[in-house]
């Protein structure tokens, strides 16, 4: 073989190799630029709500691929114009793949999902995956999230340390034994009821407005730094004391089914709804509580049923201040 022929073959081989490498690089760049969401479902029908900008495709996992325009999220369009659905012939396990660069809002709730991968869609600011069969959810790459609802699944661990923009977190009805929200200093709404939490550190969450942590295993709850709280629901835990003296913005407070022996709401002058049933409040403790109730305008109610002193306390102390007292 001549030197010229060898040289030509060498050049041809290397040009092909370079072309191949360029093709791979372009493919990798394209994949990296596109946001990708994958999920596995065992439902006979799936409904998704998707918003953002640009175009996206849905591979429904049954050979059907659709391309759609994304709409920028608005409350009025969300339910009607951002909904995409597919009916299947049976409940076989299928993997759905959604590809789009700028998907910001994604709702896959109530679809019997067994897995969900959003790690390749970093544009997400809103994710709703509640009422599925998820055992895990990785949102560590979704650093733009401000809204996360993953309640009513079977999640045992939730790491939100990278989601520093979170303002709304709903993770109720899972199997969480701990929840670290120390990095989520913008959090205003927290719904973590119905888990197995034994402690909840709220010291970094000074912007908190709504806290629902009922039906856990909490033995203490410090809300002294959460001075903006409007709504506090912590019933059905194991609390023996609870100080709400710093929570002067409270309008609703539900602490029933605990082990409280006393309660003082004298600083909660905006309070209109108080539920403290099934605690250890004696007649003297209830009377003392009534004395601390505000006597502002009417429309206020207190529920004291199933306390030791329910039948013997002086209800007139509360009713004279315009409170409706319920003893059931």
C-alpha angles and dihedrals in degrees: 000000000000122000089243092056092047090050092050092050091048092051092046092050094049093045089054090048092049090047090051093049091048090051091050091048092050090049092050092047091049092049092046092050094049119077111232128195121184130185139170121222137183095193128116089225136027131199122189133180114210131175138168134095136298123020134312139184131222120207101195093198095244099083094277118121122182132188121208142172115247120231121214107251117265128159092238096051099038102086098035112029101030096054122112123178142177133193120210131202093237144358097267117147110268134178116222119200124197120190125189135129099223109032103149102165124045128172118180098157123150097016102118091247116180094186138019127185117189096154092111096053106075094165093074115122096162126043126172117179102150125145098031136112098257118149094183139019126190113202096155092114095046096084094156094063115128096164126043125170114174098147126144098032131107098259115154099183132028120185111193097157091116094048096085093154094061114131098163126040125174115176100146123144098034134110099260117151094181137019123193111200096159092114094048098082093155093059112130103162123044124176110176101144123140099035132107100258116156095183139017122194110205097166094112096044101080094150093061113136104167124034122180111175101146124144099032134112099259116152094180137020124190112198096157093115095044094084095155094061113135100170125031121180115175104143123144099036131108100262117153096181138013128188115202097162092116094049098086094156094061114129098166127032125176116180103149126141096038133106100260117153096183140017131192121192098164092123094047096086094158094055115126102159125046126171117183104149123147098028130119096266114146124205089264091049092049092048089050089050092050089053090059095051116112118248098212124128120326131262093089128134137188127191115205105160124146097020118131090248100041095108097042105040123106105254092183090074088067099034092051086061092054097262121142106222121209117194101185 
